Amino acid sequence: MADEPLLRTACHEWHAAHGGRIVDFAGWEMPVQYSTITEEHLAVRHAAGLFDIAHMGRLTFKGPDASRFLDSIVTNDVASLKLGQIRYALITNEAGGILDDVLVYRFESSYLLVVNASNRLKIVKWIEDHIDGFDVEFEDITVSRFMLALQGPKALEVLDPLVDTDLTDISYYYGTESSIADQAAIVSRTGYTGEDGFEVIVAADFGLSLWKTLIEQGATVGLKPAGLGCRDTLRLEAAMPLYGHELDESIDPLTAGLGFAVKLDSADFIGKSALVAAKQTGTTKKRIGLVLEGRRIAREGATVLNEGEAVGEVTSGTFSPTLEKPIAMAYVQPGCSAVGTKLTVDIRGKSISADVIKLPFYRRG
């Protein structure tokens, strides 16, 4: 059977024409960088970066049972969401393993679920397998819509003049149905970089026009187009877990340190009984942050040691452009997880000293 053709976002031609290095990411042709990862990373930290995130899955739910259905498949409390509020949650299997981490948006007549690109088809099938018996209308709008993220301290200044909503009225983890240039838009304020910023969802055929407008609008404040490369270094500095690294079906939300997104005292959801049991027995490993000596990077899979004994494994590592130090997240035995603990990481046969530090590595001032 022939491979499925890769999907392209509305801005694909623009990325290719402006030096974007295109890679296959979760079935999409996506720009990993335009200049250098460090240059784009620092633009987000000091000014603004514009990300094409149209590969992220967008799923809508309407109907009398929309809230009740979502409460049955996600770990967080959907029923208590206020109008416009957004909540981080996990979708877990019966054993409590993480199928995906998601955002749930509540609007006046619908709910929106944003899922990871690599998990979209898996989650769509999961929904289809569990939606029977609920009076709810479900639609995958990923391909028909475009989504971008504008992140950085200048993001508000760049976007606010274009939107028919006062963005200062949008609190963190809230969104609104608005318009841009008479085009319907969803504008939200969440972010995956550790900076302030906004996400915008519009019709796919308006995506390129909006992208070009924002590039032009942001030129005077130092905005740069930013690719998946710096999106990863930014999220790692902010200690945000990434599916396929810190999260997968072998990890439960409590082990991942995401207990805040698990409401065991609200509606029943798939995997709840397993997580109740896990909370009672405790976890066998914990997610930690490490700062390494020198400049060598601890990559995914590197062994973490305590006095020569293997106690865990690195899940993500990079050289932090902001801190100018190698940083990593890892899962280790609970007894080695306290802030200040001295550990080592085996990097290609060489033991590198590392300190356990409090997450996140970076917090905006």
N, C-alpha and C positions, 0 to 999 in steps of 0.2 A: 504494500500500500504506500503510495507517495506521501511524503511529508506535507503537512498543511502549510500553505504559504504564510509568511510572517505578516502580521497586522502592522499597519502604519497609522500614526496619529495625523491629525489635520495639519500639523506643522512639520511633517517629515521633510518635505522639499526645502523648507527654510533651514532646518538643521543641517542638511547636507550641503547647502549652498554657503553656509556660514561657518564651515570648519568643524562641524560636529562629527566626532568619531562614532559611527553607528555600530551598535552591537545587537545581537539577538538576546533579548531579555524577556523571558517568560512568554515567548511567542510573538513578541513585538520588536520592531526595529526602533531602537531607542538610542539617543545620544548619551555616551558615557562621559564625554568632556568636549569642550571647545578649545580652550587654551591649555591651562594646567589645572589639575585638581586643587592644588594649593591656592592658586590665584582665584578660582571660583569660590572656594571655601571661605577665604578671607573677605571676598566681596559680600558674602552673606553675613558674616560676622560684623562688618563695618558699614555696609551700605545696604545692598539688596541683591538677591539672586532670583532669577525667574526659571522655574522648572516646568517642563512638560511632564505631567503625571497622568496623561490620558490613558495609560495602560492599566491604571488602578481600576478594579471592578466597581461599578455602580449598579446597585440593585434596588428597585423601588417596591413598596408594599402599600396597598390601599385596601380599604374594606373594613367591616365591623370588627374582624378578628386580627387586624394587622398587628396591634400591640401584643395581643395574647400569643400570637404565633411567634413573634420575635422573642418574647419572654421564654418561650419553650425551647429555643435553640441557642440563646446567648447567656453568658454567665452574669451579666449585670442587669440592673432593674430598669426595664423599658417603660413599664406602666407609670412610673413616677416622673418621667421626663417632662420638663416644662416645654411650652411652645418655643421652638427655635433652639432648644438645648441639644447638645451632642454628648454622647457618652462612649468612652472606650470600653470594649468588652472582648471576650474570647468566645469562640465556638469550640466546644469540646465534644469528644466522642464519649461513648458509654463508660469508658475506663478513666475519663477525666483528661485524656491527652488532648493537646491543642491542635485543632484542625486549622485555625487561623485566628489572628487578632484583627479586630474590626472596629469601625466607628459607626454608631447608630445615631442618625439625625431624626428629630421629630419636627414635622411641619404641620400645617393646619389640616390638610386632608391626606397626608401620606407620611411614610417613613422612608428614609434612605439608608441603605447599608453600604459602606465603602469597605471593600475587601482587597487583599493583596493580589496583584496581577498573577503571581505564580499559583494562587489557590482558587482563582475565580471559577473555573470549570468544576473543580471539586466541590466548592461551596454551592454552586448552582444545583449540582446533582443532589447534594445533601438536603437542600431546601425542597427540591422536587420529591425526594424520598420521604419527607416528613410533613408535607403541607396538607395531606389529606385530612379532612375533618374540620378544617379551618375555613371560614368564609373570608378569604383574602385573595386579592389580585396581585400577582407577582410578575415583575418584568425586569429583564436584564437590559439596561440602557447604556452599557459601556461603549459600544461602538457608535451609537447615535449621538453621543455627547462628547464634549472635549473638557478636560480638566487640567488646570494649571495651579501651581503653588508659587506665591510671591513671598519670599522670606527675607527678613533682615530688619534692622532698625529704621530703614527708610521706606519700608513696605507701605505703611499707612499713607505717607506723603505721596507716593507714586499712584496708589490705587484710588484713594478717596475722591479725587476730582472726577473720576470716570463713572462712579457708581451712584445710582439714584437712592442711596441710603447713606446716612452719616455713619461711617465705619467706627467712629469713636463710641457709638451706641452698642456695638457688638462686643460682648464680653468674651473672654477666653473660653473656648469650648461651647460657643454658640454660633448659630448661622441664621441666615434670612433668605427668603425668596425676594429677589430684587430685579433690577434691570441695568444693563449697560448699553448705551447707544440704542435704546429702544428694543434691545434683545433681552429676553428672559434669562435670568442668571440666578444661581445659588451662590451666595458668598458666605464663607465660614472662616472661623479664626481658631485653628488648632495648631498645625505645624509639626514638623518631624526633624527640626534642626536645632532646637534649643533657643531659637530667636522668636520674636513676635512675627506674625505674618498671616497671610490669608490664602484660602483656596477658592477658586472660581470654577463653576461648572456652567457651560453654555452649550448650545447646539453645536454639533461638530462643524457645520458649514460656516460658523462664525468664529471658530477657534483661531484660525490663522490671522484674521483681522485684529482680534483682541490681542494676540501675542505681539504682533508688529506695533500696535499702539502702545503697549506697555514697554516694549524695548525703547521706543522713541521717547515716551514720557519719562522713563527712568534714566536716560542717558546723562542728564545733568547732575544726578546724585550718585553716579557710579554703579548703577545697576548693570549686572552681567548675566547673560544666559548661563545656566548652570546644569550640569549633567548628573547622571546617576553616580559618578565617582565621588563627587564632593557631597552628594546627598548621603552617601554611606559614611564618610568621615565626620560629617556634621552630626548625624544621628548617633554615632558611636561616642563622640564627645558628650552628647546629651544623655548617654546611657540608655537610649531607647532600643529595646530588643528587636531583632529582625528575624522574621520567619525563615527557617532553614538554617539559622545559626543559633540564636538563643532559644528559639521556639520550634517545636515540632510535635508529632504525635506521641513521642516518648516522654515529653515534658508536660507536667501539669502546671496550671497557673500559680499555685502556691509555691512550688519549687522555683518557678521563674521570678518570684518576688512580685507577683501581680495580684496579690490578694485583695487589693483595693477595688479591683474590677470584678470581684466575685461576691455576689450577694446571696449567701446561703440561707438567709432568713426571709427571702422573698419568693417569687414564683419558682415552681419546679422547672428545671431545664435538663436537657440530656447531659449526663455526666455528673449531676449534682450529688448523687449518693456516693459516688467514688471520691469526690472532693471533700465531702463531710468526713469520710473515713480517713482521708489523707491528712486533714486538719487535726484529727484526733491522734494519729500515730506520729505525726511530724515528718519532715522531709529528710531525705538521705543526702542531699547536696543543696548548695546555695549559690546564687549568682552573685559574683563579686566584681569589683573593679581593680585593676592592677596598673601601676606605673612602673615601668622598667628602667633600669640603669642603662646608660649608653644610648645608642641610636638603633640597635637591631630590633626589628619588628617581630612580635610573637604572632604567628599566623594561626588560623583556625586549625585545631587538632593538636597543637603543641601541648606537651605534658607539663602540668604544674606539679612541683615537688615541694615537700616540707622535710628538711634535713635528709634529703636524698630519697625519700619515699614518695611515690606518685600519689597525689591526693586529688587530682582533678585535671581538667582539660580546657584549653582556650577555645572560645566560640567565635570571637571577633577580635582582630587586632589591627592597629595602624600606627603611623607616626602622626601625632596630633599637630596640625598646623598652628593651632591657637596656643597650646601649651609648649610646643617645641620639644615634646618628649614622646617616647613610644607608650601607648596605652593599650589595654586589652580588657575584655570581659571574659570571664571563665566561670565554670561550675566547679566547686570544690567541696570537700567534706565540711560539714558545719563547724567542726572544731578548728578549722583553718580559715574561717571566714571573717573573723573580727577585724575591724579597721585597725591598721597599725601592724598587723601580722607580717613577718618577713618570710617570703617564699622565694623560690627560684622557678624559672621556666626553661625547659630544654629547647633550645633553638638550634636545630641541626647538630646535635651532639654537644653543644656548649651551654653550660648553666649560667643563666643571666639572673641577677638579683632583681626582685620585684617586691613592691610594697602594696598591701591591700589598702585601698583608700575608699572613702565614702563616695558613693555615686550621687549625682552625676559628676563626670570629670569637669564639665564646664556648666556654669549657670550664669545667664546674662545679668548684668548689673542693673 
